[in-house]
Amino acid sequence: MGKTMSVKVNAPELLEKLLSRKLLEIILKYRFPVEIATKSKLVLRDLDLLKKIDKTAILPDDLRPKLKHGAIISFSISIK
């Protein structure tokens, strides 16, 4: 049996990156709408998934007259 051990120092970041994309894929699969509030342009990485979600999401009856999109992205900007 081997006695070596390897450590991924950036494991939390790798896991978070993987999970964040998987979450959007699950949302797309089940046709849920999504709203994302961000300060980062990293959301552009998943623009292809967000476009698909926008087109295929099933909006609840009470929101359908108010919302025209299944994916809503809002940005906040900090000025120093």
C-alpha positions in Angstrom: 0.0 0.0 0.0 1.2 3.5 -0.9 1.9 5.9 1.9 1.9 9.0 -0.2 -0.6 11.8 0.2 -1.3 14.7 -2.1 -2.9 17.9 -1.1 -4.9 20.2 -3.4 -4.2 23.6 -1.8 -6.9 25.2 -4.0 -9.5 22.4 -3.5 -12.2 24.8 -2.1 -11.9 27.1 -5.1 -11.9 24.1 -7.6 -15.0 22.6 -5.9 -16.8 26.0 -5.8 -16.1 26.6 -9.5 -17.4 23.1 -10.4 -20.5 23.3 -8.2 -21.4 26.8 -9.5 -21.5 25.6 -13.0 -23.3 22.3 -12.1 -26.0 24.3 -10.3 -26.8 26.2 -13.4 -27.0 23.0 -15.4 -29.4 21.5 -12.9 -31.5 24.7 -13.0 -31.6 24.4 -16.8 -32.5 20.7 -16.7 -35.5 21.4 -14.6 -36.4 24.6 -16.3 -36.3 26.8 -13.2 -35.9 30.6 -13.6 -32.8 32.2 -12.0 -31.8 35.6 -10.7 -28.2 36.4 -10.2 -26.9 39.5 -8.3 -23.1 40.0 -8.8 -20.3 42.4 -8.7 -18.1 40.2 -10.9 -17.8 39.8 -14.6 -17.2 36.1 -13.9 -20.9 35.5 -14.7 -19.9 35.9 -18.4 -18.2 32.5 -18.1 -21.7 30.9 -18.0 -23.4 33.1 -20.4 -24.2 30.2 -22.7 -26.1 28.4 -19.9 -27.8 31.6 -18.8 -29.1 32.2 -22.3 -30.6 28.7 -22.4 -32.1 29.1 -19.0 -33.6 32.4 -20.1 -35.3 30.7 -23.2 -36.5 27.5 -21.5 -37.4 28.5 -17.9 -41.0 28.0 -16.8 -42.2 31.1 -15.0 -44.8 30.8 -12.3 -48.3 32.0 -13.4 -48.3 34.9 -11.1 -45.0 36.2 -12.3 -45.5 35.6 -16.1 -47.2 39.0 -16.7 -44.4 40.8 -14.8 -41.3 39.0 -16.0 -40.3 38.5 -19.6 -37.1 36.5 -18.9 -36.2 33.2 -17.2 -32.7 34.5 -16.3 -32.2 37.9 -14.7 -28.7 39.2 -14.0 -28.1 42.4 -12.0 -24.8 44.1 -11.3 -23.8 46.4 -8.5 -20.9 48.8 -9.0 -18.8 50.1 -6.2 -17.1 53.5 -6.7 -14.2 54.4 -4.5 
